[in-house]
Amino acid sequence: QAQLVESGGGLVQPGGSLRLSCAASGFTFSVYALSWYRQAPGNERELVATQTSAGNTNYADSVKGRFTISRDNAKNTVYLQMNSLKLEDTAVYYCNAQGERSWAPNNYWGQGTQVTVSS
């Protein structure tokens, strides 16, 4: 069955960097839009970044210029490079896949990985 497995979270100081990875299996990765969401305690889940199957990207204003989403279709993996991390980036980060074809319309979520920015 379809699965998304995130990794790369951890504790980092303000100004530091982390790279999250999300390994996919069980579906046709190349025709899915891949996104990263995050949810901080007491807050709603919010969209951080998206890369469509065509390669177009979109970012939340709060992370523009600091975060970069990328995908490797050969490895069925999507990444989130996070630089210049701030305290307010602390959250659980989730990987999401949304099919972009009529024959692949499904939506999948990973289990999340914790990112903590603290001095």
C-alpha positions as CSV (number, residue, x, y, z in Angstrom):
1,Q,0.0,0.0,0.0
2,A,1.0,3.6,-0.3
3,Q,3.4,4.9,2.3
4,L,5.3,8.2,3.0
5,V,8.1,8.0,5.6
6,E,9.7,11.3,6.8
7,S,13.1,11.6,8.3
8,G,15.7,14.2,9.2
9,G,14.0,16.1,12.0
10,G,15.7,17.0,15.2
11,L,16.9,19.8,17.4
12,V,18.8,22.7,15.9
13,Q,19.8,26.1,17.1
14,P,18.4,29.3,15.6
15,G,20.1,30.1,12.4
16,G,20.9,26.5,11.7
17,S,19.9,24.2,8.9
18,L,18.1,20.8,8.5
19,R,17.1,18.7,5.6
20,L,14.0,16.7,5.8
21,S,13.4,13.7,3.5
22,C,10.2,11.9,2.7
23,A,10.5,8.5,1.0
24,A,7.5,7.3,-0.9
25,S,6.4,3.8,-1.9
26,G,3.3,2.1,-3.3
27,F,2.2,4.7,-5.8
28,T,3.3,6.4,-9.0
29,F,5.4,9.1,-7.4
30,S,6.2,11.1,-10.5
31,V,2.5,12.1,-11.1
32,Y,1.9,13.4,-7.6
33,A,2.3,16.9,-6.3
34,L,4.5,16.7,-3.1
35,S,4.0,19.1,-0.2
36,W,5.4,19.7,3.2
37,Y,3.0,20.9,5.9
38,R,3.7,21.7,9.6
39,Q,1.8,21.9,12.8
40,A,2.9,23.6,15.9
41,P,1.2,22.9,19.3
42,G,-2.1,24.7,19.5
43,N,-2.0,25.6,15.8
44,E,-3.7,24.3,12.7
45,R,-1.7,22.4,10.1
46,E,-0.3,24.8,7.6
47,L,1.2,24.4,4.1
48,V,4.9,25.1,4.0
49,A,5.9,24.2,0.4
50,T,4.6,22.4,-2.7
51,Q,6.2,21.0,-5.8
52,T,3.9,19.8,-8.5
53,S,4.6,16.9,-10.8
54,A,5.6,19.4,-13.4
55,G,8.2,20.8,-11.1
56,N,6.5,24.1,-10.2
57,T,7.1,25.2,-6.6
58,N,5.1,27.4,-4.1
59,Y,6.1,28.5,-0.6
60,A,4.4,30.0,2.4
61,D,5.5,33.6,2.8
62,S,7.0,32.8,6.2
63,V,9.6,30.4,4.6
64,K,10.3,32.0,1.3
65,G,14.0,32.5,0.7
66,R,14.9,30.1,3.6
67,F,13.3,26.8,2.6
68,T,13.7,24.8,-0.6
69,I,11.5,21.9,-1.7
70,S,12.9,19.4,-4.2
71,R,12.1,16.0,-5.5
72,D,14.0,13.0,-6.9
73,N,11.6,10.9,-9.0
74,A,14.3,8.2,-9.5
75,K,14.5,7.8,-5.7
76,N,10.8,8.4,-5.0
77,T,11.9,11.0,-2.4
78,V,11.0,14.6,-1.7
79,Y,13.2,16.9,0.4
80,L,12.8,20.1,2.3
81,Q,16.0,22.0,2.8
82,M,15.5,24.4,5.7
83,N,18.1,27.2,6.3
84,S,18.2,30.1,8.7
85,L,15.8,28.3,11.0
86,K,13.8,30.4,13.5
87,L,12.2,29.5,16.8
88,E,8.8,29.8,15.1
89,D,9.7,27.0,12.7
90,T,9.4,24.5,15.5
91,A,6.6,22.1,14.6
92,V,5.9,18.6,13.4
93,Y,6.5,18.5,9.7
94,Y,4.4,16.2,7.5
95,C,4.9,15.0,4.0
96,N,1.8,14.9,1.7
97,A,1.3,13.5,-1.8
98,Q,-1.7,14.5,-4.0
99,G,-2.3,12.8,-7.3
100,E,-2.5,15.0,-10.3
101,R,-4.0,12.6,-12.9
102,S,-7.5,11.3,-13.3
103,W,-6.2,7.7,-12.8
104,A,-4.2,8.7,-9.8
105,P,-6.4,11.0,-7.7
106,N,-5.4,9.9,-4.2
107,N,-4.0,11.8,-1.2
108,Y,-1.5,10.4,1.2
109,W,0.1,11.6,4.4
110,G,3.3,10.7,6.3
111,Q,3.5,10.2,10.0
112,G,5.4,13.4,10.7
113,T,8.9,14.3,12.0
114,Q,9.6,16.7,14.8
115,V,11.7,19.8,14.2
116,T,12.7,21.8,17.2
117,V,14.5,25.1,17.0
118,S,15.9,26.1,20.3
119,S,19.0,27.7,21.8
